[in-house]
Amino acid sequence: MRKASSLPALLVLSTAFILCCSIVNLAQDREKFVISAKAGGINAITGQASVHSGGNADWHQLMITDDLNAGDRVRTAYDGRVEILLNPGSYLRVGGNSEVELSNNTLANLEVRLLRGTAIVEATGADGLELNISISTPHTKLAIVRQGLYRLNVVPGAATELIVRKGRVILSDSHTKVKGGNKVVFSSTNVLVAKLTKEEKKVKDREEVDVWSKERAQTLAKANRRISDRMVNSAFASYRISDPFSNGRFGLWFYNSRIGCYTFLPFFYGWGSPYGSSYTTSIYYSGYSYSNRWNNRPATGSTQPTRGNTSTGSSGTTRSTPPPTGSYGSPGGMGRPSRPVDTETGRPMPRKNLERMPNN
């Protein structure tokens, strides 16, 4: 009798053990692929959230190891919060009681559809960088074209509210440009554009999803600053890029296992979050030998970086001096200016934080 009764218990324990091993393997697989340029990675989950894959009728619990494909949908419960990676440097943060679809996950034609609820887009960048992130709702379609901070609220059957705190968007129907400090309300009959009131400007410091978004921005900037030279060299050991600027990329997603999330690793310096944090770790200041291999390629025009000098630091790591840079770290500029050094990382500070940048 004892042997017979112990069989179900053994079966349950065996199943639990296999499940735990599977979860661990998923986490390890994500850590193995530390370099990515794809959109759709789930980077943070708080509370309850579900995912609906294209062609599948059922909703399943969303996991931190999930990567969304085109057509996949994510919905959150009242307490749910989800952070989704867009193009490298840009994040989509979904609030509670919301539903969003990744309509197109290619970097060249990235498109997100907010069906209901609230979403915030943090577009990290540098001065003058042109982005192309398409956002659609039941009432409108627009394109985020500059680094900045954007919030959308969708009430199905009623209206869509767009708040541009910093940055610039282009409305697809009228090609109207909307700069930072403005609000747009889209309904089935008209479009209303107005300046943000003092009260509306203060909302970002009180709303839960806005506070959470700012905290996530600070965490991701910290994850970037804490990328060590050894981590970069290890990650890039088997990674190859034929053209680092293909599809308009100026950086990659880098998985920082110490903090447990992807962060943005730019190719050059001068990048920062619209919340004010700086991304001081870049490939050209990491000591990664990829810089040398890329610099040794024959120059094909003014847009290609020039060969950089190398030096050996106290740790014995060969460092590559960054090539001449332009207004936002792009190749082909007039040289590298002398700038203050970040005391935490020892790397040059960005020229200026984005919150001080005027809307162009």
N, C-alpha and C positions, 0 to 999 in steps of 0.2 A: 504493500500500500504506500509506503514512504517513497519508494522508487517511482511509482506511477505518479504520485502527486508532485514530485519534484521536476518532472519533465516540462510542464507548462512554465514553471518558474525559470528553468534553464533556457527555455525558448525565448522568454521575454528578455532575459539578461543578454542573450546572444544577439537578439535583434537590436537592443539598445546599444550594445557595444559596436555593432556594425554601423549603426546610424551615426554614432559619435565619431568613428573613424572616417566616415564619408564627409562629415562636416569639417573635420580637421584637414582632410585632403583638399577640400574646396578652398579653404583659407590658404593652405600652402601653395596651391596652384596659382591663386591670385598674386601671392608674394613672388612667385617665380617670374611672372610676367610683369616686372616692375616698370617697364617702359611701354607707353601706349600713346597713340595719337587718335584713338577712336572716341566717338561720342557714345553716350548711353550707359556708362558705368555707374552703378549705384555706389555712392561714396559715403552716405550717412543715412541712418534710419532712426527715428524716435517715435515711440508709440506704435499704433497699428497701421499697417499698409499692405496692400495686395497688388498683384500684377496679373494682367490678362494678356497672354501671348497671342499674336495674330494666328488665326485658324483654330484656336482653342476656345471652347465655349465656357470653360471654368476659370474662376479666379483662384489664385494661389497666394500664399503668404510670401511677401517680398523679402528677399534675403540680401544681406550686405554683399554677398559674392555674385549677385546677378548682374548681367550686362544686357541692356535692352537692345532689341533689334527694331528695325522699321516696322511700324504698325502695333508695337506693344503699348499697353496702357498701364498706368499706375494710378491707384486711388488710395486716399488716406481716410482714416476715421477721424473723429473729432480731435483726438490727441495725437494724430499722426503728423510727422514731418519727414520729408525725404529730400536728399540732395542728389542731383543727377549731373554727371559731367557732360558738358557740351563740347565745343571745340576747345583745345588746350588753352586754359586761362579764363574760361567762362563757366559759370555754374548756374544751374536751375534749382531753386529751392521751393518745394511745394508745401503749402500750409495744410491745415486740417480741413476735413470735409471737402476735399478737392479731387479732381480727376484730370490727368494729363496724358497725352499720347505723343510718342516720338514718331512723327510722321515720316521723317527722312533722317537717317543717322549718318549720311555721308558728310564730310567736312565741307565739301564744295557746295552742297545744297541742303544744309542743316535746317530742319523745320520742326517746331514743337507746336502742338495744338492743345490749348487749355480749354477744356470742355466746361468746367465749373470750378468755383472756388478761387483760391489765391495762389499766386506764384511770384517769386522774386528772381530776377536775373542779375547776378553780379558778373559784370564783364571786366575782367582784369586786363590791363593793357598798358600801352605807352602813348605818349603824345603823337597824334596824327595817324595812328594805326586804324585802318579800315577793316571793319568786321562785316559779317553777313550772316546774321542769325534771324531766321524767319519765325515769327510767332503769329499763330492764327487763333481765333476764337469764333464762337457762333455768330459774332457781330462784325468782325473786321479781320484784316490781315496787315501786318506791319513788319518792318525789318530793323533790327538793331544794328547800327552801323558804326558806333563809337563806343569806346570803353566807358563804363558808367554803371548806374544803379537804376533798375527798373522794377516796378511793381504792377501786376495786373490782377484785377478782381473781376470775376465773371459771375453774373447772376443769370442762369438760363432763362430764356424767354423775356428778359428785361433789358440788360445793358452790360457793356464791358467798360471798366474804368482803367485807364492807363495813367500811371504816375511816373514821370521821368524826373528823378531826383538829380541825376547827373548823366551826361551823355547826349545822344541824339538818336532819334528813330525817324524812319521815313514811312509814311502811311501809303500802302500799296495802291489804294483806289485813286487818291488825288496827288500822290507824290509829294505831299506836304511834309516839310521837315519840322519836327518838334524837338526843341532843345531842352536842356535841364531846367528845372524849376517850373515846369508846366504839367497840367493835367488834361487828359482828353477823355471824354465820355462818348461812347458809341452806342447808339440805339438803332432800332430798325428803321427810324425815319430821319435821323440827323446825326451830325458830329459836332460836339461842342468842345472848344479849346479854351482853357483859362489858366491864369497864373495860380500857382499854389498859394493858399493863404498861410498866415503864420501858424494857425492851428494845424493845418494839414502837414506842414513841415515838421511839426513836433510829434506827429503820430508815429513816426519810425522809431521813436525812443520809448513807446508805450506798448505797441502791438506785439504780441508774443512771437509771431512769425518773423517780424522785423528784428526783434532782439536776438532771436535764435540765429537769423541770417548773419548778423554782425558778429556773433560769437564764433560761428563757423568760419567766417572770413579771417578772424584773428588766429584760429587754430590752424588753418591752411597756410597762412603766412609763416607761422611758427614752424610748421612742418617743412617748409621750403628752407628756412634759415638753418634748420638742424640737419640738412643733408650734408654729410661729410664727403670729403674727396674719395675716401675708400668706398663708400656706398655707390657713388657715381661710377667709379672705375669697375666695380663688380657688376653693376647693372648693365653697363654698356659692353661688357666683355664679348658678348655674342650678338650685339645689336648693330644693325647696319642701316644707314640712310643714304640712298643714292642722291637725293636732292632734299636737303633739310627745309627748303622754302617751298616745296610743292604744296599745292592747295592753300597757299597763303599762310602756312604754319610759321610761327615764330617761337615755338617751344613744344614741349611734350608733357604728358602726364607722367609723374614719377611717384611710385608707391613707397612711402616712408613707413617701414614696418615698425619703427619705434613709436609712431603716433597712430598707426593703423588706418591710414587713408592715403588716397592719391592727392598730390599737390602739383602745382604748376612749376615746371622747370624751364625757364626761358633760355633761348640760345645766347642772349646778350643781357647786359644790365639795363637799368632804367625802367623796370616794371614795378607796378604797385597796385594795391587794391583800392577801389573807390572809397572804401571805408577808412583808408589812411595807412594801412600796413604796407610794408615793403617786401618785395621778393628779391633779396640780395644775393641769393645763390643762383648762378647761371652756369651753363656748360663751360663757357670760356673762363670762368674763375674757379673751376672745380679741379683742375689738374688732370682732367681726362685726356688720354692720348688720342681720342677721336678728333680733337681739335687739330692736332698735328697732321693726322692722315687727311683730314678735309682741307687744311691749309696747303698741303702739298699738291693738291689737284691743280692743273693748269688753269689760270684765270681765263674766263670766257667773256668777260665784259665788266663794266663798271659796277654791276650789281653783285659780283663775286667778291668774297673777302680776300684780302691780300695775305701773303704769308706772314705769320707772326713769329716773333722771337721766342725762344724758350729759355727757361732758367730752372735751376734746381733749388728747391726750398730746403728748410732744415730737416724735413722728414724724408728727404731723398726722392720726393715725387717730382717728376718733370712737369713743369707748368708751361702752358702756352699763353703768351701775351695776346690779348684780344686784338683783332684787326681794327683798322680805323672804322669809326662808326658815325652814323648820321644822327638825325634828330631824335630817334627813339631806338638806338642800338642797332639800326640796320646797317649793312655793309655799305661802304662807298662814301662815307662822310669825310669830314676834314680832320679827324684825329680824335684821340681819347683825352678829354680834359682831366685835370687833377681835381679829385673830389674827396670829401670826408670819408673816413673808413668806419664801418659798423664795428663797434667794440665787441660785439658778441661773436661775429663770424670772421672778422678781419678782412672783409671784402668791401669794395667801394660802395657807398650809399647811392641810391638812385638820384637823378638830378633834382627831382621834385616829386612830392606825393601828388596823387591824382586829385585829391580834394582841393588842391590849390590851382589846378589847371583850369583855365577859362574854357567855356564851351566855344568850339570853333564854328 
